[in-house]
């Protein structure tokens, strides 16, 4: 079986928790090098992978695919170097810090004839897959109100670049990118945007709260994130002229990866029994909806198929650029500097 050699840049949260185990779970990918100084962590979590530098990974002629899981400000420069070196490239979301940077990378990837895709993994959350299936099946009729929340309880400022004043930091770029990608996947690009973005916690340097309203004709898509929410409400709501869909609880794949579980284990992606999705009909009848299992491994299955079989990429670079275009429009609508 033909396989691809993969070099991973960065071994923080994104690299160690998400990318390394998901790469290792795909039979046609071999994680052979990790650019990080965390040699002991690499030895434990990615056995057989060499601890090295980003420069060495990009220069290595034996590496077919470079995965970029570094701070957001370095995404575009590292992707540019990897594409120029003839590598296929996966970038952790967001693709870059501006849509213009993303466009330059797309043009370069086309000129070089290489795959460029972005890890928008929450397209494969169990709750989102379930909502999407209900929408496509017409379970709520014509939709008029969509609401997606990413609320957490983190009243204390955490150390790390995401909480510092840097391009691409803050929850809008971190979590808003997920919610915007999901909304655009369902409904396309909005025709108008309203937004409020701010910092609520004492000593916060970057945004930790947002409320976004995307307009689609008469329909509204509301995207919300709070960092001081002790008891979140529904994760998703979808209301239409035929009924309503409500989903509580959050997909458990991230928690499983943090706990060291591999995606190859039986029952991967199954919803927590305490979570539930509810479909309420216009006539008042209710029924629980069985949650579709989450499937983060689908992303790297799609990457391998795109490179080796010529299949469509799991996320197109153009879709990832659209997310950045909406992010920039949100910032403008909220009165934030470009």
Residue pairs with C-beta under 8 A, 6 or more apart in sequence:
1 27
1 28
2 28
2 308
3 27
3 28
3 29
3 30
4 28
4 29
4 30
4 64
4 65
4 88
4 304
4 307
4 308
5 30
5 32
5 62
5 63
5 64
5 65
6 23
6 29
6 30
6 31
6 32
6 33
6 63
6 64
6 65
6 66
6 67
7 32
7 33
7 34
7 35
7 57
7 58
7 60
7 63
7 65
7 66
7 67
7 87
8 15
8 19
8 20
8 23
8 31
8 33
8 34
8 35
8 46
8 49
8 57
8 67
8 69
9 15
9 35
9 54
9 57
9 66
9 67
9 68
9 69
9 70
9 78
10 35
10 36
10 68
10 69
10 70
10 71
11 20
11 34
11 35
11 36
11 38
11 41
11 42
11 45
11 69
12 69
12 70
14 69
14 92
14 119
15 34
15 36
15 67
15 69
15 70
16 38
16 41
16 45
17 254
17 257
17 258
18 69
18 92
18 119
18 121
18 254
18 257
18 296
19 67
19 69
19 90
19 92
19 119
20 31
20 34
20 45
20 46
20 49
21 45
21 257
21 262
21 263
22 257
22 263
22 296
22 297
22 299
22 300
23 29
23 31
23 67
23 300
24 31
24 46
24 262
25 262
25 263
25 264
25 297
25 300
26 297
26 300
26 301
26 303
26 304
28 304
28 308
29 65
29 300
29 303
29 304
31 46
31 48
31 49
32 48
32 49
32 50
32 62
32 63
33 49
33 50
33 52
33 56
33 57
33 60
33 63
34 42
34 46
34 49
34 50
34 51
34 52
35 52
35 53
35 54
35 56
35 57
36 42
36 51
37 51
38 51
39 51
42 49
42 51
43 51
54 70
54 78
57 63
57 66
58 66
58 78
58 81
58 82
58 85
58 87
59 85
63 87
64 87
64 88
64 307
65 87
65 88
65 89
65 90
65 115
65 303
65 307
66 78
66 82
66 87
66 88
66 89
66 90
67 89
67 90
67 92
68 74
68 75
68 78
68 79
68 82
68 89
68 90
68 91
68 92
69 92
70 78
70 92
71 161
71 166
71 168
72 94
72 96
72 97
72 161
72 166
72 167
72 168
72 169
72 173
73 97
73 166
73 167
73 168
75 91
75 92
75 94
75 95
75 96
75 97
75 168
76 95
76 96
76 97
76 101
76 102
76 104
76 105
79 89
79 91
79 96
79 105
79 116
80 104
80 105
80 108
82 89
83 89
83 105
83 108
83 109
83 112
83 114
83 116
84 108
84 112
86 112
86 114
87 114
88 114
88 115
88 116
88 303
88 307
89 109
89 114
89 115
89 116
89 117
90 117
90 118
90 119
90 303
91 116
91 117
91 118
91 119
91 320
92 118
92 119
93 118
93 119
93 120
93 121
93 177
93 178
93 181
93 320
93 323
94 118
94 168
94 173
94 177
94 320
94 323
94 324
94 327
95 101
95 102
95 105
95 118
95 317
95 320
95 321
95 323
95 324
96 102
96 105
96 324
97 167
97 168
97 173
97 324
98 324
98 328
99 321
99 324
99 325
99 328
102 317
102 320
102 321
102 324
103 321
105 116
105 317
106 116
106 317
106 318
106 321
109 115
109 116
109 317
115 303
115 306
115 307
115 313
116 317
117 302
117 303
117 306
117 313
117 314
117 315
117 316
117 317
117 320
118 315
118 317
118 319
118 320
119 299
119 315
120 177
120 178
120 181
120 315
120 319
120 320
120 323
121 296
121 299
122 128
122 178
122 181
122 182
122 251
123 181
123 182
123 185
123 315
124 253
124 294
124 295
124 296
124 298
124 299
125 250
125 251
125 253
125 294
126 251
126 252
126 253
126 269
126 270
126 271
126 291
126 292
126 293
126 294
127 235
127 236
127 247
127 249
127 250
127 251
127 271
127 275
127 277
127 291
128 182
128 236
128 251
129 292
129 293
129 294
129 295
130 247
130 277
130 289
130 290
130 291
130 292
131 236
131 238
131 245
131 247
131 277
132 185
132 186
133 292
134 140
134 238
134 245
134 277
134 279
134 289
135 143
135 186
135 238
135 245
138 242
139 242
139 243
139 245
139 279
140 238
140 239
140 240
140 241
140 242
140 243
140 244
140 245
140 279
141 240
141 241
141 242
141 243
141 282
142 240
142 241
142 242
143 219
143 238
143 239
143 240
144 218
144 219
144 220
144 239
144 240
144 241
145 219
145 220
145 222
145 237
145 238
145 239
145 240
146 183
146 186
146 187
146 219
146 220
146 221
146 222
146 236
146 237
146 238
146 239
147 221
147 222
147 223
147 224
147 234
147 236
147 237
147 238
148 179
148 182
148 183
148 221
148 222
148 223
148 224
148 235
148 236
149 224
149 225
149 226
149 232
149 233
149 234
149 235
149 236
150 171
150 175
150 176
150 178
150 179
150 224
150 225
151 224
151 225
151 226
151 227
151 229
151 232
151 233
152 226
152 227
152 229
152 232
153 227
153 228
153 229
153 230
154 227
154 228
155 201
155 227
155 228
156 201
157 163
157 201
157 203
157 204
157 205
161 169
162 169
162 170
162 174
162 206
163 169
163 204
163 205
163 206
164 205
164 206
165 205
165 206
169 206
170 206
170 207
170 208
171 206
171 207
171 208
171 209
171 210
171 225
171 227
172 197
172 207
172 210
172 225
172 327
172 330
172 331
173 327
175 225
176 210
176 212
176 223
176 225
176 327
176 330
177 323
177 327
179 212
179 223
179 225
180 212
180 223
180 323
180 326
180 327
180 330
181 319
181 320
181 323
183 190
183 214
183 221
183 223
184 319
184 322
184 323
184 326
185 319
186 221
187 214
187 216
187 219
187 221
188 216
189 322
189 325
189 326
190 214
190 215
190 216
190 221
190 326
191 215
191 216
191 217
192 214
192 215
193 212
193 213
193 214
193 215
193 326
193 329
193 330
193 333
194 212
194 213
194 215
194 333
195 210
195 211
195 212
195 213
195 330
195 331
195 333
195 334
196 210
196 211
196 334
197 207
197 209
197 210
197 211
197 330
197 331
197 334
197 336
198 207
198 208
198 209
198 210
199 205
199 206
199 207
199 208
199 209
200 208
200 209
200 226
200 227
200 228
201 208
201 227
201 228
208 227
209 225
209 226
209 227
210 223
210 224
210 225
210 330
210 334
211 222
211 223
211 224
212 222
212 223
212 224
212 330
213 220
213 221
213 222
213 223
214 220
214 221
214 222
214 223
214 326
215 221
233 248
234 246
234 247
234 248
235 247
235 248
235 249
235 250
236 245
236 246
236 247
237 244
237 245
237 246
237 247
238 244
238 245
238 246
239 245
241 282
242 281
242 282
243 279
243 280
243 281
243 282
244 279
244 280
245 277
245 278
245 279
245 280
245 289
246 277
246 278
246 280
247 275
247 276
247 277
247 278
247 291
248 275
248 276
248 277
249 271
249 272
249 274
249 275
249 276
250 275
251 269
251 271
251 294
252 269
252 270
252 271
252 272
252 294
253 263
253 268
253 269
253 294
253 296
256 268
257 263
257 296
261 268
263 296
263 297
268 293
268 294
268 295
268 297
269 293
269 294
269 295
269 296
270 291
270 293
270 294
271 291
271 293
271 294
275 291
276 288
277 288
277 289
277 290
277 291
278 286
278 287
278 288
278 289
279 286
279 287
279 288
279 289
280 286
298 314
299 314
299 315
301 314
302 311
302 312
302 313
302 314
302 315
303 313
303 314
305 311
306 312
306 313
306 314
328 338
331 337
331 338
332 338
